[in-house]
Amino acid sequence: MRKNDPDVFAVRLTPSLRVRAAEVVELLSQFVTAERLARIRSVAARRNYNVVPVLEHLTDPFNTSAILRSAEAFGVQRVEVIPEREDFLVAPVSRGAHRWLELRRHDDGESCARALHDEGYEIFVATMEGELGPHDLAAHEKVAVVFGNEHAGVSSALREAADGTYAVPMAGFVESLNVSVAAAVTLFEATRGREGKLTPEAYTRVVAHLLMATVTESDRIVEESLLGGAPEKSAGNPAHPTKG
């Protein structure tokens, strides 16, 4: 565990949009360059909501961050989080991946499983005797894959709620992989062939989220422009600065 590492920091999980995504896109598009907006739209077009990682009680922020980085790289848009403590901690190894992902918090495994099943997801956990391989997950329409605590593994609540199991095949003497490595292998296989399959509504939602993550003080701009009084822009600086 490296919770006390000086480079580790807490991040806010993604709040729900209080207005239509299309309104957010229309508003915030004016605060980025045409090139940046094109990049955002290009990335959004390759995202998917069909594969959802579940991070349950991970203790090492470096493992958490590595998984988020893999998820973002392979086009995953949403991650379910059951934090081990009140704060959700990440490390610089994430390379800012947490900014581009929708992170949804749950208090426990039961509520997480219930929410996922209500949305039509099948839940899979890794076991030594798994029925499937990671590549088989790509054939399931909506998949939630649970990555549990580094020492205790997946909780009994999520194991009991699971719709199936899978195993990462290994040919060496070791019998298990670090959780972040197992997640990378799993997400690479599970996301195969899922690019470009967003509904128009989901695509707009992703663009809105990426714009919120890009534009500095986007929360304030949306709040004042769409839920109250519009903020004034300086005549000398019509474009609001963007985040890093």
C-alpha positions, -999 to +999 in steps of 0.1 A: +000+000+000+013+034-009-015+057+004+010+080+021+032+085-010+035+123-014+025+120-051-008+103-043-039+126-044-076+123-040-099+129-071-135+138-072-158+112-087-179+123-117-211+143-107-243+138-127-250+163-154-279+185-144-287+197-179-289+180-213-256+169-227-263+187-260-266+220-242-232+214-225-216+206-258-231+237-275-220+260-246-184+246-240-175+242-276-169+279-279-142+277-252-119+253-271-101+256-305-115+239-336-085+215-335-092+206-299-129+201-305-121+178-335-098+158-313-124+155-286-150+143-311-126+118-326-118+103-292-155+102-282-164+083-314-141+055-303-155+052-267-179+026-254-202+020-224-204-017-231-174-027-209-173-013-174-145-021-149-155-023-113-127-014-088-136-028-054-116-019-023-082-016-041-056-005-015-028+006-037-034+039-056-007+030-081-027-001-091-059+019-093-042+045-115-027+019-138-061+003-143-077+037-151-049+044-176-056+011-193-093+017-193-090+051-210-065+038-235-088+009-246-118+032-251-137+025-218-158+055-208-172+046-174-156+030-143-175+018-112-157+025-079-162+010-045-135+029-025-116+012+003-118+045+022-137+078+019-113+094-006-106+079-040-069+081-044-048+080-076-012+084-085+007+102-113+011+069-132-025+074-143-012+102-166-044+121-160-066+092-172-091+098-144-100+132-159-114+116-191-133+088-175-167+088-158-161+075-123-193+064-105-191+056-068-210+029-048-210+023-011-208-015-013-208-045-036-245-052-032-256-017-044-230-018-072-243-052-085-279-041-083-272-009-102-253-028-129-279-055-133-307-028-135-288-013-165-285-047-182-248-055-175-236-090-169-211-092-141-179-113-144-151-120-119-118-137-124-111-170-108-085-197-113-112-220-127-129-194-148-154-206-173-144-181-200-112-165-212-109-127-215-114-128-253-149-144-247-161-113-229-161-094-262-191-115-273-213-102-244-232-070-252-228-053-218-201-065-194-189-054-160-156-069-149-147-068-112-112-062-100-110-068-063-087-060-033-051-070-039-051-094-009-087-104-002-098-104-038-134-098-049-160-096-021-185-124-015-213-100-024-200-094-059-190-131-063-226-142-055-240-115-078-217-125-107-232-139-139-201-158-148-163-162-142-133-160-164-096-168-161-065-152-177-046-181-192-010-184-180+018-208-191+044-202-165+050-212-129+032-182-113-005-187-107-017-151-106-010-116-120-009-082-104-044-068-105-034-039-128-018-063-153-048-087-152-070-056-158-050-045-188-052-080-204-089-082-197-098-048-209-078-052-241-096-084-250-131-073-237-131-041-257-122-056-291-146-046-319-166-022-298-153+011-313-178+034-330-209+017-316-222+045-294-258+057-298-261+094-308-272+102-273-243+084-257-218+100-281-231+135-272-228+126-235-192+115-240-183+147-259-200+167-231-179+149-204-146+154-223-154+191-228-162+194-190-128+178-184-110+202-208-124+236-201-112+254-170-140+261-145-164+242-167-186+235-136-190+272-130-196+281-166-223+254-169-239+265-136-240+301-144-249+299-181-274+270-181-287+271-145-284+308-137-268+340-150-243+337-179-207+345-170-191+375-188-162+369-211-135+395-215-135+411-250-098+407-251-099+370-242-130+355-259-118+319-254-118+305-219-084+288-210-084+251-211-072+227-185-037+213-192 
